[in-house]
């Protein structure tokens, strides 16, 4: 474990290549234009690591020098036919699973469809899918298409759970109550580990236990959870999970995905859509006509994984391992996100979340009735839970008044000052201090620049 993990003023790993202010087009003084920008967007795309860059260059060299022989005789000991074996143990450790329960393969939505084909088995009495409202759109499309595939109207088959009126995140008690009430009609409970829009970390163990008690299958989309929060999927008795790797795992744009299937399904659940890479490796290259699945998650593999995508992931995972994996990273993450939150809440433009509904949203409803929308003072709140145990690294800032382009103006101002977050229209900016490469200085600068952006908006209105 690195001795630096607890010093928030120091970058935990110097392995990551952070774009400079000049690279991102910041309108900033020449004195700092070539310094690294304030990159708080690892929830969307993690930065390139030097390790990944070196491994990619090695694989390109192998491809260019020995071509097809790289599958079986590799100068760096990474034979391409076994390339997934280099990352599987590390992925298993991140999600709390055995190696046989994990497969590095495909992409998130393709893997979701594979898992739903295997696990979503609706009956006349038990056919519903329970998920959070405003799940990532690709998940919503997959749920709806799977319901239709089985002959169900998505409007009847899918239960999208919404927060209470005037709230932005789900209460654990409400989730438990709904599972208890609707359980006999629910075939599949599937939530995001960390909700992409709000940053809420769902109580995965508790939800899984409640779902199983009602006889439901329970799966998880871990796109925003893996590499962000500790997990124990096997011990929690999760049936399946899927993820991507280009966010907190820093594998690069469109990076390779992964999935988890609990060991208990190893002998009773066969892949619905078989492919040769899920076939027993001992006879795979003898090309037998009949499929013999690898037991467990890896039997769901279809085609050989991209070597370049896999080693790009490997470079980042090696860094995770070197710093001690998720336990120390989570401790650092909790502190960094709390430091950012504290500084944001000191802003004179910050509005406590309990006041938002009365000051803006309720007024918008009233104003909408007579068409005379009143404009409140520009401000923001944080819709991510205050409780550190109910969130990951991300803070989601809601800009107010709603639907007034405040968010767009602030986002552009932040970028011009070298602060990179990401926007979710119409009114949210997500800021994420990642423990591997962000520091307290990044949190301080982001908060300072946000204040400056709002000051600029206020002056422009005068």
C-alpha positions in Angstrom: 0.0 0.0 0.0 1.3 3.4 -0.9 2.2 5.6 2.2 0.8 8.6 0.3 -2.9 7.4 0.3 -3.8 9.5 3.3 -2.1 12.8 2.2 -4.8 14.5 0.2 -2.4 17.2 -1.0 -0.3 14.6 -2.9 -1.4 12.7 -6.0 -1.7 9.1 -5.0 -0.4 7.8 -8.3 1.7 9.7 -10.7 0.9 7.1 -13.4 -2.0 9.0 -14.9 -1.7 11.5 -17.8 -4.0 14.4 -17.0 -4.7 16.8 -19.8 -3.3 20.3 -19.5 -5.3 23.5 -19.4 -4.0 24.2 -22.9 -5.2 20.8 -24.1 -8.8 21.4 -23.0 -8.9 24.9 -24.5 -9.0 26.7 -21.1 -8.9 30.5 -21.4 -6.3 30.9 -18.7 -3.1 32.8 -17.9 0.1 31.7 -19.7 1.7 31.0 -16.3 -0.5 28.0 -15.7 -1.8 27.1 -19.2 0.6 24.1 -19.4 -0.2 22.8 -16.0 -2.6 19.9 -15.5 -6.2 20.8 -15.6 -8.6 20.1 -12.7 -10.0 16.8 -14.0 -13.1 15.8 -12.1 -14.7 13.7 -14.8 -13.5 10.2 -14.0 -17.1 9.1 -13.5 -17.5 9.5 -17.2 -14.1 8.7 -18.6 -11.0 7.9 -16.6 -7.7 9.3 -17.8 -5.0 7.4 -19.6 -2.4 5.7 -17.4 1.3 5.6 -18.4 1.2 1.9 -17.7 -1.7 1.3 -20.1 0.1 3.4 -22.8 3.2 1.3 -22.4 1.3 -2.0 -22.6 -0.6 -0.9 -25.7 2.7 0.0 -27.3 4.1 -3.4 -26.4 1.1 -5.2 -28.0 1.3 -3.1 -31.1 5.0 -4.1 -31.4 4.1 -7.8 -30.9 1.3 -7.5 -33.5 3.8 -5.9 -36.0 6.7 -8.3 -35.3 5.1 -11.7 -34.9 1.5 -11.2 -36.0 -0.7 -14.3 -35.4 2.0 -16.1 -33.4 1.2 -13.6 -30.6 -1.8 -15.9 -29.7 0.5 -18.7 -28.6 4.1 -17.3 -28.1 4.3 -13.9 -26.6 7.6 -12.1 -25.8 6.0 -10.5 -22.7 4.2 -13.6 -21.4 0.7 -12.4 -22.4 -0.4 -14.9 -24.9 -3.4 -13.5 -26.7 -5.5 -16.7 -26.3 -5.3 -16.2 -22.5 -5.3 -12.4 -22.4 -8.4 -12.2 -20.2 -6.6 -14.2 -17.5 -4.4 -11.2 -16.9 -7.3 -9.1 -15.6 -9.8 -11.6 -14.3 -8.2 -12.0 -10.8 -8.0 -8.2 -10.4 -11.6 -7.7 -11.5 -12.7 -10.5 -9.1 -11.0 -8.8 -6.2 -12.7 -5.5 -7.0 -16.2 -6.9 -7.0 -15.7 -9.5 -4.2 -15.9 -12.7 -6.2 -14.0 -15.8 -7.2 -12.3 -15.8 -10.6 -14.7 -18.3 -12.0 -17.6 -15.9 -11.2 -16.1 -13.2 -13.4 -15.7 -12.7 -17.1 -13.9 -9.8 -18.9 -15.9 -9.5 -22.1 -18.1 -7.5 -24.3 -19.7 -4.2 -23.5 -22.1 -3.2 -20.8 -25.5 -3.3 -22.6 -24.6 -6.4 -24.6 -23.7 -8.1 -21.4 -26.9 -6.9 -19.8 -28.9 -8.5 -22.6 -27.0 -11.8 -22.1 -27.7 -11.8 -18.4 -31.4 -10.9 -18.9 -31.7 -13.7 -21.5 -30.3 -16.1 -18.8 -32.1 -14.8 -15.7 -35.3 -13.0 -16.8 -37.8 -15.8 -17.0 -41.2 -14.2 -16.6 -44.3 -16.2 -15.8 -48.0 -15.1 -15.8 -47.8 -14.4 -12.1 -44.2 -13.2 -11.8 -43.1 -11.0 -14.8 -42.2 -7.5 -13.5 -38.8 -5.8 -13.5 -38.1 -3.4 -10.7 -35.5 -0.7 -11.3 -34.9 2.9 -10.2 -36.5 5.7 -12.2 -34.1 7.6 -14.4 -31.8 4.6 -14.8 -29.2 5.1 -17.4 -31.1 5.2 -20.8 -29.3 2.2 -22.3 -30.5 0.1 -19.3 -34.1 1.4 -19.8 -34.0 0.4 -23.5 -32.7 -3.0 -22.6 -35.4 -3.6 -19.9 -38.1 -2.5 -22.3 -36.9 -4.6 -25.2 -36.6 -7.7 -23.0 -40.1 -7.2 -21.7 -41.4 -6.9 -25.3 -39.4 -9.9 -26.3 -41.4 -12.0 -23.8 -44.7 -10.5 -25.0 -45.2 -7.9 -22.2 -46.1 -4.3 -22.4 -43.1 -2.4 -20.8 -45.6 0.0 -19.2 -47.1 -2.9 -17.3 -43.9 -5.0 -16.8 -41.5 -2.4 -15.6 -41.8 -0.7 -12.2 -39.7 2.4 -12.1 -39.3 3.5 -8.5 -39.3 7.3 -8.1 -38.1 9.4 -5.2 -40.8 11.0 -3.0 -42.2 14.4 -4.1 -39.6 17.1 -3.6 -36.8 14.6 -3.1 -34.1 13.5 -5.5 -32.9 10.1 -4.2 -34.6 7.0 -3.0 -35.1 6.1 0.6 -34.0 2.6 1.6 -37.2 2.0 3.5 -39.3 2.8 0.5 -37.3 0.4 -1.6 -37.8 -2.4 1.0 -41.5 -1.6 1.3 -42.1 -1.8 -2.5 -40.2 -5.1 -2.8 -42.3 -6.5 0.0 -45.5 -5.3 -1.5 -44.8 -6.2 -5.2 -42.4 -9.1 -4.6 -44.7 -12.0 -5.7 -45.1 -10.3 -9.1 -41.5 -9.3 -9.6 -39.2 -11.6 -11.7 -36.1 -9.4 -11.6 -34.9 -6.6 -9.3 -32.1 -4.6 -11.0 -30.7 -1.3 -9.8 -27.5 0.6 -10.4 -24.9 0.1 -7.8 -24.3 3.9 -7.9 -26.9 5.9 -9.7 -25.3 7.7 -12.7 -27.4 10.9 -12.4 -27.6 11.5 -8.6 -24.5 9.6 -7.5 -26.6 7.7 -4.9 -24.9 4.5 -3.7 -27.7 2.0 -3.2 -27.6 -0.4 -0.3 -26.7 -3.4 -2.5 -26.5 -6.0 0.3 -29.9 -5.0 1.8 -31.7 -4.8 -1.5 -30.3 -8.1 -2.7 -31.4 -9.8 0.6 -34.9 -8.3 0.4 -35.3 -9.4 -3.3 -34.2 -12.9 -2.6 -36.5 -13.2 0.3 -39.4 -12.5 -2.1 -38.1 -15.1 -4.6 -36.9 -12.5 -7.1 -33.7 -12.7 -9.1 -31.4 -9.8 -8.2 -28.9 -8.2 -10.6 -26.8 -5.0 -10.6 -25.5 -2.5 -13.1 -22.1 -1.6 -11.7 -20.9 0.9 -14.3 -20.5 3.6 -11.7 -19.7 1.3 -8.8 -16.7 -0.8 -9.9 -13.5 0.9 -8.9 -15.5 3.4 -7.0 -16.9 1.6 -3.9 -16.0 -1.8 -2.2 -18.3 -4.7 -3.0 -18.8 -8.3 -2.0 -21.0 -9.7 -4.7 -20.5 -13.4 -3.8 -21.1 -13.0 -0.1 -24.2 -10.8 -0.8 -25.7 -13.6 -2.9 -26.1 -11.4 -5.9 -27.2 -13.4 -8.9 -25.5 -11.4 -11.6 -23.9 -8.1 -12.4 -22.5 -6.2 -15.4 -20.2 -3.3 -15.8 -18.1 -1.2 -18.1 -14.4 -0.3 -17.4 -13.8 3.2 -18.9 -15.0 5.2 -15.9 -13.3 4.5 -12.6 -11.3 1.7 -14.1 -9.6 4.0 -16.6 -9.5 1.5 -19.5 -10.1 4.1 -22.3 -13.1 5.1 -24.4 -15.4 2.2 -25.2 -13.3 -0.1 -23.0 -14.1 -3.7 -22.5 -16.9 -4.7 -20.2 -17.4 -7.5 -17.7 -19.9 -9.6 -15.9 -20.4 -11.6 -12.7 -22.5 -14.8 -12.3 -22.8 -16.3 -8.8 -21.2 -19.7 -8.3 -24.5 -21.2 -7.3 -25.6 -21.0 -10.9 -22.5 -22.8 -12.2 -24.1 -26.2 -12.9 -27.7 -25.2 -13.6 -27.6 -22.2 -15.9 -26.2 -22.5 -19.4 -25.6 -19.6 -21.8 -28.5 -18.8 -24.0 -26.3 -17.4 -26.8 -23.2 -19.5 -27.0 -19.9 -18.5 -28.7 -16.6 -20.2 -29.2 -14.8 -18.3 -26.5 -17.2 -19.6 -23.9 -16.2 -23.2 -24.9 -13.9 -25.4 -22.9 -10.3 -24.0 -23.6 -8.9 -27.5 -23.7 -10.8 -28.3 -26.9 -11.6 -24.8 -28.2 -8.9 -24.9 -31.0 -9.9 -28.3 -32.1 -13.1 -26.7 -33.3 -15.6 -29.4 -32.1 -19.2 -29.0 -33.5 -20.9 -29.2 -30.1 -20.6 -26.4 -27.4 -19.1 -27.4 -24.1 -19.5 -24.4 -21.8 -16.8 -23.3 -19.4 -18.4 -23.6 -15.9 -19.5 -20.2 -14.5 -19.4 -16.7 -15.8 -16.7 -17.4 -18.5 -19.0 -19.7 -20.3 -21.0 -16.7 -21.4 -18.1 -15.4 -23.4 -18.8 -15.4 -27.2 -15.8 -14.0 -29.1 -12.2 -13.6 -28.2 -11.7 -10.3 -26.3 -9.9 -7.3 -27.8 -6.3 -7.6 -26.8 -5.7 -3.9 -27.0 -8.8 -3.1 -24.9 -7.8 -5.7 -22.3 -4.2 -4.6 -21.8 -5.4 -1.0 -21.6 -7.6 -2.1 -18.7 -4.7 -4.2 -17.2 -2.4 -1.2 -16.9 -4.9 0.6 -14.7 -5.8 -2.5 -12.7 -2.1 -3.0 -11.9 -2.1 0.5 -10.3 -5.2 -0.4 -8.3 -3.4 -3.4 -6.9 -0.2 -1.4 -6.1 -2.1 1.1 -4.0 -4.0 -1.6 -2.0 -7.2 -1.9 -4.0 -10.6 -0.6 -2.7 -10.1 -0.4 1.1 -7.6 2.4 1.2 -9.0 4.0 -2.0 -12.4 4.2 -0.4 -11.0 5.9 2.7 -9.3 8.5 0.5 -12.3 8.9 -1.7 -14.6 9.6 1.3 -12.3 12.3 2.5 -11.8 14.0 -0.9 -15.6 14.0 -1.7 -16.4 15.4 1.8 -13.7 18.1 1.3 -15.3 19.1 -2.0 -18.8 19.1 -0.6 -17.7 21.3 2.4 -16.2 23.9 0.1 -19.2 23.9 -2.2 -21.6 24.3 0.7 -19.8 27.4 1.8 -20.6 29.2 -1.4 -23.1 32.1 -1.1 -24.8 30.6 -4.1 -25.4 27.2 -2.4 -29.0 26.4 -1.6 -29.8 23.7 1.0 -31.7 20.9 -0.7 -34.6 21.1 1.7 -35.2 24.7 0.4 -35.1 23.9 -3.3 -38.6 22.6 -3.7 -40.2 25.6 -2.0 -38.0 28.2 -3.6 -37.8 26.9 -7.2 -39.5 23.7 -8.1 -42.9 24.6 -6.5 -42.7 28.1 -7.9 -42.1 26.6 -11.4 -45.2 24.5 -11.1 -47.3 27.5 -10.0 -45.8 29.8 -12.6 -46.3 27.2 -15.3 -50.0 27.4 -14.8 -50.3 31.0 -15.9 -47.3 31.2 -18.1 -45.5 33.9 -16.2 -42.3 32.1 -15.1 -40.5 34.1 -12.4 -36.7 33.9 -12.3 -35.1 33.3 -8.9 -31.5 34.2 -8.1 -29.0 31.8 -9.8 -27.8 29.1 -7.5 -27.1 25.4 -7.0 -27.8 22.6 -4.7 -26.2 19.1 -4.3 -28.6 16.2 -5.0 -26.2 13.5 -4.0 -26.9 12.1 -0.5 -25.1 13.9 2.3 -24.4 10.6 4.1 -20.9 9.6 2.8 -22.0 5.9 3.1 -24.8 6.5 0.6 -22.6 7.9 -2.2 -19.4 7.1 -4.1 -16.9 9.8 -5.3 -19.4 11.8 -7.3 -21.3 14.9 -6.4 -24.2 16.0 -8.6 -24.9 19.7 -8.6 -28.4 20.8 -9.7 -28.4 24.4 -11.0 -31.2 26.7 -10.4 -33.7 28.1 -11.4 -34.4 25.0 -13.5 -34.5 25.1 -17.3 -32.9 28.6 -17.5 -29.4 27.7 -19.0 -27.7 28.5 -15.7 -26.0 25.1 -15.9 -24.7 25.7 -19.4 -23.2 29.0 -18.5 -21.5 27.7 -15.4 -20.2 24.6 -17.2 -18.7 26.7 -20.0 -17.2 29.1 -17.4 -15.6 26.2 -15.5 -14.1 24.7 -18.6 -12.6 28.1 -19.5 -11.0 28.1 -16.1 -9.6 24.6 -16.6 -12.2 22.6 -14.5 -13.5 19.5 -16.3 -16.8 18.0 -15.0 -19.6 16.7 -17.1 -23.0 18.0 -17.9 -26.3 16.1 -17.7 -29.0 18.2 -19.3 -31.0 20.2 -18.4 -29.5 21.3 -15.1 -26.9 19.0 -13.6 -23.1 19.0 -13.5 -21.3 16.0 -12.0 -17.9 16.6 -10.2 -15.9 13.6 -9.1 -12.7 13.7 -7.2 -11.1 10.3 -8.0 -8.8 9.0 -5.3 -6.2 7.6 -7.6 -5.2 10.9 -9.2 -7.2 13.9 -7.7 -6.0 15.9 -4.7 -7.3 18.4 -2.2 -6.0 21.1 -4.5 -8.4 19.9 -7.2 -11.3 20.2 -4.8 -10.3 23.7 -3.7 -9.8 24.9 -7.3 -13.2 23.5 -8.4 -15.0 25.2 -5.6 -13.2 28.5 -6.2 -13.9 28.4 -9.9 -17.5 27.6 -9.4 -17.8 30.7 -7.1 -16.1 32.8 -9.8 -18.5 31.5 -12.5 -21.5 32.5 -10.4 -20.0 35.9 -9.7 -19.7 36.4 -13.4 -23.3 35.4 -14.0 -24.5 37.9 -11.3 -22.4 40.7 -12.8 -23.8 40.0 -16.3 -27.3 40.5 -15.0 -26.6 43.8 -13.4 
